[in-house]
Amino acid sequence: MGAALTVAALAGCSVVIDRRADLREAEAEARYPPTGQLIEVDGRIVHADVQGSGPDLVLLHGASGNTRDFTFSFVDRLKDDYRVIAFDRPGLGWTERDARYGPWSPRAESPREQARLLQAASDRLGVQSPLVLGHSYGGAVALAWGLERPEETAGLIVVSGASNPWPGGLGPLYRVMGSSWGGALLAPLITALGPEGQVDDALAGIFAPDPVPPGYARHIGAGLTLRRESFRANARQVNTLRPHVVEMSQHYPTLTMPVEIVHGTEDDTVPIDIHSEPLARQIPGANLTRLQSVGHMPHHAAPDAVEAAIHRAATRAGLRR
């Protein structure tokens, strides 16, 4: 009898948690709708925010992000010189995941798989020989983009990019969320009960030592990332990234397009000495810009330097005088 009551109580809690998670997800989606086009690619939806005119420039956001990270202010700096195409990566924002990676699967889309999906979406938009900028995890996807289509990529701009294997692990949350049971059971609790103040603390840590720009937290739509499916996708993509950069790093010397690398010296999230400094040695002709005293978000903390790197890549590729 006691066991039956316990099972019933747990089931009741699960229903309450799911309903609360449903409500929070609906609120987030209503508040932060797609800002761009929804493109169907092989039965999946890809979200692309397209602005401006000129040579094509693709922007790929980092972990836990979406296109709003770029549309907060950075796209406005670029759209007079480029046609800027900001994509939501799979499972984040409004781009759908691969159906093979359900709540009980610890697997996730690799950087190469993500690149191929977004390349197919870019084909639908008529993108030709683009410059491709990737931030943080998006840096790995940008490098995969170049490896997948070396002859059709004008240049790469890697900003605070995760590009090389790192020592140690990623912490207990990624380990738990990367497991089958953790992703299925923990994600609903975080979606339903996670305090809003936790988002502010997380953003402060990501930007440190730089301040979070006023209005950024309201614009970014963190509630989209805290949806159950997005939370699982993000955790599992990060948790499974290391073997993919091990494999890709063996092929970086084959990249012959212009490559500009921008990285803050105070980045504790993706340390420059583990990622961008080796990357600059691995890619012939790559140019590394070290931003002294800047953290993980240079496109907000030092946007002039990132914009200058884009222009250099465009000039080196013959897209700009």
Summary of the structure (lengths in Angstrom):
residues: 321
radius of gyration: 19.6
end to end distance: 79.2
largest distance: 79.2
contacts: 1141
relative contact order: 0.15
helix: 49%
strand: 14%
